[in-house]
Amino acid sequence: MRLLALAVTTALALPALAAAQTLPTMPTLDETPAERTVRRAAMTPPVLQEDAALQAAIGSAARPAADVARDVYRHPFETLTFWGLTPGSTIVEIQPGAGGWWSAILQPYAEATGGTYVAVNRPQDGMGIADGTADMVLVARAFHNWHRAGRTDAFLASFFKALKPGGVLAIEQHRSEDGLNPDVTAPTGYMPESYIIRAAQAAGFVLEARSELNANPKDDHDHPFGVWTLPPVRTSAPRANNATDRPTPLTAAERAEYDAIGESDRMTLRFRKPG
């Protein structure tokens, strides 16, 4: 179930935020593929709230054109609404990367609404805010790196400490098939959803909801150069010292095939710190 990207260049009157997307009965983490298909089909998208400042930040001419082109895959308005972003929030983004895709939306949004935006590139060196003051900690596409470095548990503990009681841990991550060994999937950029859920729960977080906003059924998670074969990275030839890469480059036909898939299949999760 996918939402079309929201047109943000015009003001839209949207209904008030309801319960975003809750799961009436939480499924087991070991559900079968058939059970998972049924659950996903039954999930409803979040109800969007009117937030003119967020619309303005997403529709801003200051955003790079390459970022805007990715909105069709990343659904920024719907996803931030699902996570529960509100005006005046203190938002901590973890390892936003050189491109800063989320940063280009969240920083101006925070400034426009009297909130605070903090980018943290090295959580091991501190969270950049006082303990218990963050409304939202956002992690996008990073767990595969942390798993390989053995840092997942320590980082999640830091996020828990930084958040206010009732604060949100927002997660977007390339998603493998469940039941696979994360030691095997992490080098490809994908992680099992159940692994992320268990790790966050072990840190004290409560899973509040999960969404299929950023699902991509065309992505079979099996690519010659991992998730980086797909847009936007579009790796097309083996990388030096990367044992998981295919030894031969993509043909022109293969490159077109992977481009047609679009961006990765991703989990979108909302956890809350009890309080």
C-alpha positions in Angstrom: 0.0 0.0 0.0 1.7 3.2 -1.1 0.6 6.8 -1.0 1.3 9.1 -3.9 3.7 11.9 -3.1 1.9 14.9 -1.8 1.8 18.0 -3.9 3.2 20.6 -1.6 3.5 23.7 -3.8 -0.1 24.7 -3.0 -1.8 25.1 0.4 -3.9 22.1 1.2 -6.7 21.8 3.8 -6.1 18.5 5.5 -8.1 16.8 8.3 -6.7 16.9 11.8 -4.2 14.2 12.7 -5.9 11.0 14.0 -4.2 8.0 15.3 -1.7 7.9 12.4 -1.5 4.2 11.9 -1.8 1.9 14.9 -1.8 -1.8 15.0 -4.9 -3.1 16.8 -3.2 -6.4 17.5 0.5 -6.4 17.4 1.8 -9.3 15.2 4.4 -11.7 16.3 7.9 -10.9 15.1 8.2 -14.3 13.6 5.2 -14.1 11.3 5.3 -16.0 8.0 5.5 -14.2 4.6 1.9 -15.0 4.0 0.9 -13.5 7.4 3.0 -10.5 6.7 1.3 -9.9 3.3 -2.1 -10.0 4.9 -1.1 -7.7 7.7 0.4 -5.1 5.4 -2.7 -5.2 3.1 -4.8 -4.4 6.1 -2.8 -1.4 7.3 -4.2 2.0 6.7 -2.2 5.1 5.9 -1.8 7.9 8.4 -4.4 10.7 8.4 -2.6 13.9 7.4 -2.7 17.0 9.5 -2.7 20.5 8.3 0.9 21.8 8.9 1.6 24.8 6.6 5.2 25.1 7.9 6.0 21.5 7.0 4.4 22.0 3.6 6.5 25.1 3.1 9.7 23.4 4.1 9.1 20.5 1.7 8.0 22.7 -1.1 10.8 25.2 -0.6 12.7 26.3 -3.7 15.9 26.1 -1.5 15.7 22.3 -1.5 18.1 20.7 -4.1 16.3 19.5 -7.2 17.8 16.1 -6.8 16.2 15.9 -3.3 12.8 16.9 -4.6 12.9 14.2 -7.3 13.2 11.6 -4.5 10.0 12.7 -2.8 8.1 10.2 -4.9 10.0 7.4 -3.1 10.5 8.9 0.4 7.1 10.6 1.0 8.4 13.3 3.4 5.0 14.8 4.4 3.3 11.5 5.0 6.3 10.0 6.8 6.9 12.9 9.1 3.2 13.0 9.9 3.2 9.3 10.7 6.2 9.9 13.0 4.2 12.6 14.8 6.3 15.7 14.0 4.8 18.8 15.5 5.7 22.5 15.5 8.2 23.6 18.0 9.8 20.2 18.4 13.4 19.5 19.4 14.5 17.1 16.6 17.8 15.2 16.7 18.8 13.6 13.4 21.4 10.9 13.6 24.1 10.8 10.9 22.3 12.8 8.3 25.1 12.2 5.8 26.7 14.6 3.4 23.5 15.0 1.3 21.4 15.8 4.4 18.1 14.8 2.7 16.0 15.0 5.8 18.1 17.9 7.2 17.0 20.2 4.3 13.4 19.8 5.5 13.8 19.5 9.2 16.2 22.4 9.9 14.0 25.1 8.2 10.9 23.5 9.7 12.3 23.8 13.2 13.5 27.4 12.6 10.1 28.4 11.3 8.1 26.9 14.2 10.4 27.8 17.1 11.8 24.4 17.5 15.4 23.1 17.5 17.2 20.9 15.0 20.4 19.1 15.9 22.5 16.9 13.6 24.6 14.2 15.4 27.2 12.5 13.3 29.0 10.6 16.2 26.5 9.5 18.8 29.4 7.9 20.7 30.7 11.4 21.4 27.3 12.8 22.7 23.9 13.7 21.5 24.3 17.5 21.3 21.4 18.2 23.7 20.7 17.8 27.4 19.4 14.4 28.5 15.6 14.1 28.3 15.0 17.1 26.1 14.5 15.7 22.6 11.0 15.3 21.2 12.1 13.2 18.3 15.3 11.2 17.4 15.3 10.3 13.7 17.4 7.5 12.3 17.4 6.9 8.5 19.2 4.1 6.8 22.0 3.6 9.4 21.3 0.3 11.3 23.2 -1.8 8.8 26.4 0.2 9.5 25.9 0.1 13.3 25.3 -3.7 13.3 28.6 -4.3 11.5 30.4 -2.0 13.9 28.7 -3.5 17.0 27.2 -0.2 18.0 23.5 -0.7 17.8 22.8 -1.3 21.5 25.0 1.6 22.7 23.5 4.0 20.3 19.9 3.1 21.1 20.7 3.6 24.8 21.9 7.1 24.0 18.8 7.9 22.0 16.6 6.6 24.9 18.5 8.9 27.3 18.2 11.9 25.1 14.5 11.7 24.5 11.8 13.2 26.8 9.4 10.7 28.4 6.8 10.3 25.6 9.4 11.2 22.9 9.5 9.4 19.6 12.3 7.3 18.0 11.6 7.5 14.3 13.2 4.9 12.1 13.5 4.4 8.3 15.7 1.5 7.2 16.2 -0.7 4.1 14.3 -3.9 4.9 15.4 -7.4 4.2 13.1 -10.4 4.4 12.5 -11.3 8.0 14.1 -14.3 9.5 17.4 -13.7 7.8 20.7 -13.3 9.7 21.5 -9.6 10.1 25.2 -10.5 9.9 24.5 -11.6 6.4 22.1 -8.8 5.3 24.0 -5.8 6.9 26.8 -5.8 4.3 24.1 -5.4 1.6 22.5 -2.5 3.4 19.3 -4.3 4.4 18.2 -5.3 7.9 15.3 -7.6 9.1 12.5 -5.6 10.6 12.2 -7.9 13.6 15.9 -7.3 14.4 15.3 -3.5 14.6 12.2 -4.0 16.7 13.8 -6.3 19.2 16.9 -4.0 19.5 14.7 -1.0 20.2 12.5 -2.8 22.6 15.6 -4.1 24.5 16.7 -0.5 24.9 13.3 0.3 26.6 11.3 1.7 23.7 7.7 0.7 23.0 6.8 -0.1 19.4 3.8 2.2 18.7 3.2 1.7 15.0 4.8 0.6 11.8 3.8 1.8 8.3 4.1 0.6 4.7 4.5 4.2 3.4 8.0 3.4 2.1 7.5 -0.2 1.1 8.5 -1.1 -2.5 7.2 -4.5 -3.6 9.4 -4.3 -6.7 12.5 -4.5 -4.6 13.5 -8.2 -4.1 16.5 -7.1 -1.9 18.9 -9.2 -4.0 21.2 -7.0 -6.0 24.8 -7.3 -7.4 26.1 -4.4 -5.3 23.7 -4.4 -2.4 21.1 -1.7 -1.9 23.5 0.7 -3.5 22.8 -0.9 -6.9 19.4 1.0 -6.7 18.8 4.7 -7.0 20.0 7.1 -5.8 23.5 5.7 -5.5 23.3 3.5 -8.7 26.5 1.5 -8.1 27.1 -0.3 -11.4 30.5 -1.9 -11.0 32.3 -3.9 -8.2 33.9 -1.8 -5.5 37.4 -2.3 -4.2 37.8 -4.7 -1.3 34.1 -5.5 -1.2 33.6 -9.2 -0.9 29.9 -9.2 -1.4 30.0 -7.5 -4.8 29.5 -9.3 -8.1 32.9 -9.3 -9.9 31.4 -7.9 -13.2 29.8 -4.6 -13.9 26.1 -4.2 -14.9 25.2 -4.3 -18.5 23.2 -1.4 -19.9 20.0 -3.5 -19.8 20.7 -4.5 -16.1 21.2 -0.8 -15.2 17.9 0.1 -16.7 16.2 -2.8 -14.9 17.5 -1.7 -11.5 16.6 2.0 -12.2 13.1 0.9 -12.9 12.8 -0.6 -9.4 13.3 2.8 -7.8 14.5 3.2 -4.3 14.7 0.4 -1.7 11.9 -1.4 0.2 12.0 0.3 3.6 10.5 -0.2 7.0 9.0 2.9 8.7 8.7 2.5 12.5 7.5 4.7 15.3 8.7 3.9 18.8 8.0 5.9 22.0 9.9 6.3 25.2 7.5 5.4 28.0 6.6 8.3 30.3 
